[in-house]
């Protein structure tokens, strides 16, 4: 079962896979948030992505995190829509999107799909991401940069207004005991942020009543209490939470994993009845949390 859900989630994992800030300190106010501008950007996205807005609430999520035009935003596991493609247009020419991949030495731990060919390709991810972005990024949009969680280069430290960790924390968490990847990820975020900068987390949420072992991230889910504890232990201030990405229909048992649900539907591709049940649940129940680097 473990092998099935890791392999099924691979496509989502890999694609889900100093610039002046706005007029206010990041995350302290949403006065710089431009709803009309973001509406126009979201309306221009492909229909298949717009169909997911009902679960991912991109406008409300970016507003909660305080993302404003002109900011520098780090996007963990960036995609050409989620969220880097959206941000490239929304942040504008004065902004910057920094795509951030997992550290290269973390990828071999994904043993069900990270074969030699995959790992060889991953070595050139930074340049590949920049080359790919040149094809979809708007000419008048934000600057596009790239980095990995192996560590922020000195010139990038203290430059970001916001770090987004959207559906990415569970892998940092599940591999903590194999290389300290959660610890190093939170240090990376602390290093790259400006004083007062924000980390915005959207993460598949485990029921607090489920066991800690099941909720370590292997099944895609982590307890909200564990995420908050990890960030505060790393020196971040917890600013608050939102239920904008909650889905009460998703009530996973300890025999479930997140990739049973849309869009992966790993367990029901050849079972129309089960597929219909999973689609009726929708995408996962997700916590939405905001943390701040102390000023």
URZI-V27066 format. One line per field, one symbol per residue. ss: DSSP state (H for helix, E for strand, L for the rest). phi: phi as a letter, one per 40 degrees, with the letter a starting at -180 (. if undefined). A space follows every 50 residues. Layout:
ss->???
phi->???
This chain:
ss->LHHHHHHHLHHHHHHLLLLLLLLLLLLLLLLLLLHHHHHHHHHLLLHHHH LLHHHHLHHHHHHHHLLLLLLEEEEELLLLLLLHHHHHHHHLLLLEEEEE ELLHHHHLLLLLLLLHHHHHHHLLHHHHHHHHHHHHLLLLLLEEEEEELL LLLHHHLLLEEEEEEELLHHHHHHLHHHLLHHHHHHHHHHHHEEEEEEEE EEEEEELLLLLLLLLELLLLLEEHHHHHHHHHHLLEEEEEEELLLLLLLL LLLLLLLHHHLLLLLLLLLLLHHHHHHHHHHLLLLEEEEEEEELL
phi->.dccccccccccccbdi.bdcccbddgcabcccbccccdccccccddccc ccdcbbfccccccccgcbdgcbbcbcfcbcbcbccccdcccgcccabbcb cdddccccccccbccdcccccccbddcccccccccbcccbcccbbaabcc iccdcccgbccabcbbfbcccdccbdcbigccdccccdccccccdgcbbb bbadbccccccccccchdcgbbcdcccccccccchccccibbbcbcaccc bccccbbcccccccfccbcbbdccdccccccgcccbcbbbbbcdc
